[in-house]
Every structure is written in structure tokens, then in C-alpha cells.
């Protein structure tokens, strides 16, 4: 596309996405992850989620290098624990941070661990109707990503242990004859 204001692709090799949100909000990030990987295939992509239960959403995602937990109500509620996470992020030397939690001061504190780096900030659509996935993707505009060609489907990758869950015989009988949605 040739946008002269676009960030130099070769300088972006380590990306942090900050999105400590609910499960549905996190799944809406999968098109963002795909678009980033397509534009920057050499880059490591890490995502920060809001609790340990959210780790499984990205544990088996082939494009996510690391899932980091920021549990502000639990493990990271004390300043020493929060600072320990900040130092861990600092050691990663991120080139690009995408902050999808722009109103959370602790998320900004954690984003500061990557400074100096480029930071893209999510801006919620106001005064117009737009799907959340499209709105999340709009944050990538400075990377010169053509959003009209980004696949917007959501993804969830199961590990081998989750995809082979046994069903006991009473559950199996209860499910027989039931319609399933596909």
C-alpha cells in the first residue's frame, strides 16, 4: 500500500498485545493476531490476558508465542507482584505494544515496561456502528494493513487433551437423539 507513515516492518520482531478482558473479547482478538502474523511473519506475538482461566484460549494458538497473565485482582494486586511482572515484560524487549485496555492505568504501567517502543492504542468506535472485530483491527492501521482483506472469523485452538475428552455412558445416552448445532 505504500503508506509513508507506516511503521518499518523489519524493525518489529516482538509484539505484546494487552487485552485482559472477558473470553468473548479475547476471542475477538484472533483476527488481529492473524493480521499481525500475515504482515509481520517474523515477529513473536505475546498476549496478556486478565486471569489464568483465559490462558487456555491461546495456549494452543499456533501464532501466539506466549500468554502472559495480568491478574490485577489476584496475583498482581500488590505493588511488588505488579513490579515483578513489569520487570518480566521489560526483559522481553518488545518492539510494539498494542494496548486494547487503554483506560486501565495498571495496563499502561505494564505497557511502559516496553518503552521505548511503538505503541498502538485501541480507540472504541463512537458515533458509528461497527463490529468489535473490525474496530479492533482498525488499531492496526499504522502498520499499513489492508483491513478489507483481513479474514474476520474467530478461532479457538484445542489441544490434543481437550479434543479427545471422554464421555461416560450415561452422558452418551443422554445426548443420543439430541440435535446439535453446526
Residue pairs with C-beta under 8 A, 6 or more apart in sequence:
1 144
1 146
2 144
3 144
5 142
6 142
6 143
6 144
7 96
7 118
7 142
7 143
7 144
9 39
9 40
9 143
11 95
12 40
12 43
12 95
12 96
12 118
12 143
13 40
13 42
13 43
13 44
13 95
14 43
14 44
14 46
14 92
14 93
14 94
14 95
14 96
15 36
15 40
15 43
15 44
15 45
15 46
15 94
15 95
15 96
15 97
15 98
16 46
16 47
16 48
16 68
16 89
16 92
16 94
16 96
16 97
16 98
16 111
16 114
17 29
17 32
17 33
17 45
17 46
17 47
17 48
17 97
17 98
17 100
18 48
18 70
18 97
18 98
18 99
18 100
18 101
18 107
18 110
18 111
19 25
19 26
19 29
19 47
19 48
19 49
19 50
19 100
19 101
20 48
20 49
20 50
20 51
20 54
20 70
20 72
20 101
20 104
20 107
21 49
21 50
21 100
21 101
23 54
23 57
25 132
26 47
26 49
26 54
26 57
26 58
27 57
27 154
27 155
27 156
28 132
28 133
28 136
28 154
29 47
29 100
29 136
30 61
30 153
30 154
30 155
30 156
31 133
31 136
31 137
31 150
31 151
31 152
31 153
31 154
32 98
32 136
32 137
32 139
32 140
33 45
33 47
33 61
33 63
33 64
34 63
34 150
34 151
34 155
35 137
35 140
35 145
35 147
35 150
36 43
36 45
36 63
36 140
36 143
37 43
37 45
37 63
38 145
38 150
39 140
39 143
39 144
39 145
40 143
43 95
43 96
44 65
44 66
45 63
45 64
45 65
46 64
46 65
46 66
46 67
46 68
46 92
46 94
47 58
47 64
47 66
47 67
47 68
48 67
48 68
48 69
48 70
48 107
48 110
49 55
49 57
49 58
49 67
49 68
49 69
49 70
50 69
50 70
50 71
50 72
51 69
51 71
51 73
51 74
52 69
52 71
54 67
54 69
55 67
55 69
56 162
57 67
57 156
58 64
58 67
59 67
59 157
59 159
60 157
60 158
60 159
61 155
61 157
62 157
68 85
68 88
68 89
69 75
70 76
70 85
70 106
70 107
70 110
71 77
72 82
72 104
72 106
75 81
76 82
76 85
76 106
82 106
82 109
82 110
85 110
86 109
86 110
86 112
86 113
87 113
89 110
89 113
89 114
90 113
90 114
92 114
93 114
94 114
94 117
95 117
95 118
96 117
96 118
96 119
96 120
97 111
97 114
97 117
97 118
97 119
97 120
98 119
98 120
98 121
98 122
98 139
98 140
99 107
99 108
99 111
99 119
99 120
99 121
99 122
100 122
100 136
100 139
101 107
101 122
102 108
102 121
102 122
102 123
111 119
120 139
120 140
120 142
120 143
121 139
122 135
122 136
122 139
123 138
123 139
124 135
125 135
125 138
130 138
131 152
133 152
133 154
134 147
134 152
137 145
137 147
137 150
137 152
138 147
140 147
141 147
167 175
